[in-house]
Amino acid sequence: MNREGKVIGTKYTKGTTNTSQCLLDPAYATARTYKWEPKPDAPETQIGTITINFKLGE
């Protein structure tokens, strides 16, 4: 994320049990919709995690 609280990049991390593109694409799209409080004095780039759980049948 950046100082404005916008997600500027996405990637899956260790622990991912399924790296099928049909799951990664919607997960990345969901992550990009997140917005945090702006913090002008924060580092230019910050790293955080979002956990997205997919369930069969939903």
Residue, then its C-alpha position, 0 to 999 in steps of 0.5 A: m500500500n502507499r501513503e494514501g492507503k491504496v493497495i498498489g500491488t498484490k501477490y500470493t504468499k507462502g501458505t497458499t494451498n491453491t495457486s490456480q489462476c481462477l482463484l488468484d485473479p478474484a483474490y487480487a481484485t478483492a485485495r485491490t479494493y481495500k483502502w486504509e487510512p491515509k498516513p502522510d508520514a508513513p514510508e512511501t511503500q508499506i507491506g501488509t497481508i489480507t487473508i481471503n478464504f474461498k469456500l466450496g459452494e459459495 
